[in-house]
Amino acid sequence: MSRGRALAYIGAAVLLGLAQGLGMNAIAANINQIQGSFGVTATEATWLMAAYMAPNASLSLILIKVRNQFGLRRFAEIGIVLFALVSAVHLYVDDFRTALVLRFFAGMAASPMSSLAFLYMLEPFAPARKMTLGLCLSLANIAIATPVARLISPPLLDLGQWHAVYTVEMGFALLALIAVYRLPLSPQPRTHVITLADIVSYLFLAVGFGALSVVLIVGRLYWWMEAPWLGVLLATGLLSLSVSVIIELNREAPLIDVRWLTSAPILHFAAVLLTFRILLSEQSAGAIPFLTQLGVAPAQIAVLWATMLVSSVVAGLACAFVLKPGREPLIHLVALVMIGTGALLDSFSTSLTRPEQMIASQMLIAAGGALFLPPALSSGMMMALKNGPNYILSFIVVFLTTQNIGGLIGSALLGTFVTVREKFHSSQLVEHLTLTDPLVAQRIGQLGGAYGKTIGDRGLLQAEGAQLLSQQASREAYVLAYNDLFRLIAILCAVALAGLLLDLALRRLRTRPSVSNDPIVQKP
């Protein structure tokens, strides 16, 4: 393949990744602005994210078989056309209920896009480079969608709110549509692989993953034990997943090999993926919400996202040059050190911290994430291929579950931890704020004095000062809670690092050749 054509395939992969990433991240990045557009609360606006993830969390699994049965060419063409159509419909939506339904279909339409972006990035590389350079660039391409979406969506919302964002998304989709038609992927053998049992099993799997996604996204907002319907939804999801597992265990040619998934090596691999995914939630559930809590607008965080974008790309390229079979544990060691160091630096934040003070820490964490995924995916693919090509789909289940559901679990757990710790610190701070303390009384008088020219009643001035002091105490409680979260992530990184070093030591002991004590076989 010529260099120009190879660059064209890489450009098509970038277009596909940006088209998919902008739609997925625009809502999460600007939830406050979106709620204003529709006139709903922040909790109600979060349902837009839940509606998107409900089908998106599982649809990629069945799409792998759809691609094998109908061919890559048709899969790519139909997938990109559907995505472009759904993006266009967004331009005519102005009410919240319609937007909610449309986001559900957007989650479905976006599922093929990440697969296509992955395949187009791998296409120009020789087979020997696909699992090293191609794999690293593919994952870096998918990762950059989040910072790019966060960089460009705030000014787009200022220009035309919801519609401006999806105008740009549709533009990316149409450009990608042209690229897909002009740059076909290498054909693969088509086989009739979809059966009725596959469809039935997948439907239960989709309900299970969809229900879990919704619970994890909105559970913290309604609080876990306060809304009975959360328990019903969670039970429904677990029951559906159980039915899917029962179906797969009793099939001769299962959609997913559950027995292989529950073997010790795969469970260990899944635990490693899930641990890293939770640790990487430091950015989405830690640093960014922390800055938002301090009143920093999305546009003011642009410099932080830009440095994270550069860091991810550089780390991904570096990983491509050092990634070789057997080096995965060492790369993971470096990734853990970088994530833990970044979280530890963030743990010294104050109410005066701004994005500029978090650049170094967030660059370390972004680089650690970019270093971790390629070797993890490469080693997992090798494990699956050793058992045969039929195990690829089962491995994809492990990878997607730990990345999609694992990311939601990480955000839910870390967000809940912050809420609990904020209540604790708030109670500790407020306990010492009594009017009998002269310093407290003086501070209330100073805060209330700012309204002295507009409020003449001394009682109202004191009440206003007390309210402002309460807000400051709440802000400081949140700062302390997020610092606790950053320390927790640093501790988890240290524990994971110790576990990885212990595992490497045990492997070396098992592979060390034993020295015989028999004098006959010993050298003189």
Secondary structure, 3 states (H helix, E strand, C coil): CCHHHHHHHHHHHHHHHHHHHHHHHHHHHCHHHHHHHHCCCHHHHHHHHHHHHHHHHHHHHHHHHHHHHHCHHHHHHHHHHHHHHHHHHHHHCCCHHHHHHHHHHHHHHHHHHHHHHHHHHHCCCCHHHHHHHHHHHHHHHHHCHHHHHHHHHHHHHHHHHHHHHHHHHHHHHHHHHHHHHHCCCCCCCCCCCCCHHHHHHHHHHHHHHHHHHHHHHHHHHHCCCCCHHHHHHHHHHHHHHHHHHHHHHCCCCCCCCHHHHCCHHHHHHHHHHHHHHHHCHHHHHHHHHHHHHCCCCHHHHHHHHHHHHHHHHHHHHHHHHHCCCCCHHHHHHHHHHHHHHHHHHHCCCCCCCCHHHHHHHHHHHHHHHHHHHHHHHHHHHHHHHHHCHHHHHHHHHHHHHHHHHHHHHHHHHHHHHHHHHHHHHHHHHHCCCCCCCHHHHHHHHHHHHCCCCCCCCHHHHHHHHHHHHHHHHHHHHHHHHHHHHHHHHHHHHHHHHHHHHHHHHHHHHHHCCCCCCCCCCCCC
